Amino acid sequence: MVKIIIYTGLSLPFDEAKEILDSHDEVEVIYKKPIQRGDLKQALKENPDIIGIIDGIFHQNSAVGHREILDVMKKGVEVYGASSMGALRASELDSLGMHGIGYVYEQYASGKVVSDDDVAVMLDSQTLEALSEPLINMDYVFSNAADENIITPAQKDELIKIAKETYYPKRNYAQTLAKSSLNDDEKGNLINFIRESDDIKKEDAKLLIQHIAEITL
């Protein structure tokens, strides 16, 4: 039997993750809350074959360290990362064997994004509900909106600048639009576009779990 541990819950709720990959006769899947320093040492006691890192703690507690991940891989565990903390660590350790998946990983790996602030959010530690919007999502949506002529390139730059200058726990679409120079009609059109847009961190989380599902079939 293949044992898999996946750290998520914020970018992708556990129930939605289980719709993609759940335990069955040949696979045992254990979903855990966002990873923090020390968790991988405990995870090794469960003898996993695969570990997927999606969400992790950034500022509330110590983040999972590079050496922890390397120690796990040295023991033969395949480690995948996407979406949030997983994408960040995968971009830093892909040359050493960690597997990165998805848009956010590619943004870090290419150097287009360098700060952990881009994926950081404020969360409710009990419900794992996001209480702010990650900058990586906002940049993705505003860039697509400009490509679709919903906003101008100059308006996109203004919105991203406002979002970047906002401390991550207070970052959200409503506050960003309120500070912008967009008129009411432009804001209305953009709000409709935002509502129809993908949550790129969530989509990347799904990709990671789908990939693990495919390789363990």
C-alpha positions in Angstrom: 0.0 0.0 0.0 1.2 3.5 -0.8 1.0 6.0 2.0 0.5 9.7 1.2 0.6 12.7 3.5 -0.7 16.0 2.1 -0.6 19.3 3.9 -3.5 21.5 2.8 -6.8 22.8 4.2 -6.3 26.5 3.3 -5.8 26.6 -0.4 -8.0 23.6 -0.9 -10.4 22.3 1.8 -10.0 18.7 2.9 -13.4 17.7 1.6 -12.6 19.0 -1.9 -9.2 17.3 -1.8 -10.8 14.0 -0.9 -13.0 14.3 -4.0 -9.8 14.1 -6.1 -7.9 11.6 -4.0 -9.0 9.6 -1.0 -7.9 6.4 0.6 -8.8 3.1 -1.1 -7.5 -0.5 -1.2 -4.1 0.4 -2.6 -3.6 3.9 -1.2 -3.8 5.5 2.2 -4.1 9.3 2.1 -3.7 11.4 5.2 -4.6 15.1 5.0 -3.1 17.4 7.5 -3.3 21.1 8.4 -0.8 23.6 7.0 2.8 22.4 7.7 5.1 24.1 10.1 8.6 23.4 11.4 8.9 20.0 13.0 5.9 18.4 11.3 8.0 16.4 8.9 10.0 14.8 11.6 6.7 13.5 13.0 5.4 12.6 9.6 8.4 10.2 9.1 7.2 8.1 12.0 4.1 7.3 9.8 6.4 5.9 7.0 5.0 7.8 4.1 6.0 7.1 0.5 4.8 10.5 -0.8 4.4 13.9 0.8 2.6 16.8 -0.8 3.1 20.2 0.6 0.5 22.8 -0.4 -0.1 25.1 2.6 2.3 26.0 5.3 2.7 28.4 8.2 4.7 31.6 7.3 4.6 34.1 10.1 2.5 32.7 12.9 5.1 30.0 13.7 8.4 28.8 12.3 8.1 27.7 8.6 9.1 24.3 7.5 12.8 24.3 6.8 14.8 23.3 3.8 16.9 20.8 5.7 13.7 19.1 7.0 12.6 18.5 3.5 16.0 17.3 2.4 16.1 14.9 5.3 12.8 13.4 4.2 13.9 13.0 0.6 17.1 11.4 1.7 15.0 8.6 3.3 13.4 7.9 -0.1 10.2 9.9 0.3 9.0 11.7 -2.9 8.1 15.3 -2.0 5.8 17.5 -4.1 5.0 21.2 -3.7 2.5 23.5 -5.2 0.3 26.5 -4.6 1.7 28.2 -1.5 4.5 27.2 0.9 4.9 24.0 -1.3 5.5 26.1 -4.4 8.0 28.3 -2.6 10.0 25.4 -1.2 9.9 23.4 -4.4 11.3 26.4 -6.3 14.2 26.4 -3.8 14.8 22.7 -3.8 13.8 21.5 -7.2 17.5 21.0 -8.2 17.8 18.7 -5.2 14.9 16.5 -6.0 11.7 18.2 -4.8 9.0 18.3 -7.4 7.2 21.6 -8.2 3.8 21.8 -9.9 1.6 24.6 -11.2 1.5 28.3 -12.0 2.7 29.5 -8.6 5.7 27.2 -8.6 6.6 28.3 -12.1 6.4 32.0 -11.0 8.9 31.3 -8.2 11.1 29.0 -10.2 11.4 31.6 -13.0 12.2 34.4 -10.6 9.1 36.4 -11.5 8.1 36.1 -7.9 10.6 36.1 -5.0 8.9 36.9 -1.8 6.9 34.6 0.5 4.6 37.6 1.0 3.1 36.9 -2.5 1.4 33.7 -1.2 0.9 34.6 2.4 -2.6 35.1 3.9 -4.1 35.6 7.3 -6.1 32.5 8.3 -8.4 31.4 11.0 -6.4 28.7 12.7 -9.5 26.8 13.7 -11.5 26.8 10.5 -8.5 27.3 8.1 -10.6 30.0 6.4 -8.5 32.6 4.5 -9.1 36.1 6.0 -7.2 38.0 3.3 -6.4 37.6 -0.4 -2.9 36.4 -1.5 -1.0 38.8 -3.7 -0.3 36.0 -6.2 -4.0 35.6 -6.9 -4.6 39.3 -7.2 -1.7 39.7 -9.6 -3.0 36.8 -11.7 -6.5 38.2 -11.9 -5.5 41.8 -12.6 -3.1 40.7 -15.3 -5.8 38.6 -16.9 -8.3 41.5 -16.6 -5.9 43.8 -18.5 -5.4 41.1 -21.2 -9.2 40.9 -21.6 -9.4 44.8 -21.7 -11.5 44.9 -18.6 -9.0 47.4 -17.2 -6.1 49.2 -18.8 -2.4 48.2 -18.3 -2.0 51.4 -16.2 -4.9 50.5 -14.0 -3.5 47.0 -13.6 -0.2 48.5 -12.4 -2.0 50.8 -10.0 -4.0 48.0 -8.5 -1.0 45.7 -8.1 1.0 48.5 -6.5 -1.8 49.2 -4.0 -2.0 45.5 -3.1 1.7 45.1 -2.7 1.9 48.1 -0.4 -0.8 46.6 1.8 0.3 44.4 4.8 -0.7 40.9 3.8 -3.3 40.3 6.6 -5.3 43.3 5.4 -5.0 42.6 1.7 -8.2 42.1 -0.2 -10.0 43.1 -3.4 -12.5 45.5 -1.8 -9.8 47.5 0.0 -7.6 47.6 -3.1 -10.4 48.8 -5.4 -11.5 51.4 -2.8 -8.1 52.9 -2.9 -7.8 52.9 -6.7 -8.7 55.6 -9.2 -11.1 53.4 -11.1 -14.6 54.9 -11.5 -17.8 53.0 -10.3 -18.5 51.4 -13.7 -14.9 50.2 -14.0 -15.0 48.8 -10.5 -18.3 47.0 -11.3 -16.9 45.4 -14.4 -13.7 44.3 -12.6 -15.7 42.9 -9.7 -17.7 40.8 -12.1 -14.5 39.6 -13.7 -13.0 38.7 -10.3 -16.1 36.7 -9.4 -15.7 34.6 -12.5 -11.9 34.2 -12.2 -10.0 31.1 -11.0 -8.4 31.0 -7.6 -4.9 30.1 -8.9 -3.7 28.8 -5.6 -6.6 26.5 -5.4 -6.2 25.3 -9.0 -2.5 24.5 -8.3 -3.5 22.6 -5.2 -5.9 20.5 -7.3 -3.1 19.9 -9.9 -0.8 18.5 -7.2 -3.4 16.1 -5.8 -4.4 15.1 -9.3 -0.8 14.4 -10.2 -0.3 12.2 -7.1 -3.5 10.4 -7.9 -2.3 9.7 -11.4 1.1 8.3 -10.3 -0.4 6.1 -7.7 -3.1 4.5 -9.9 
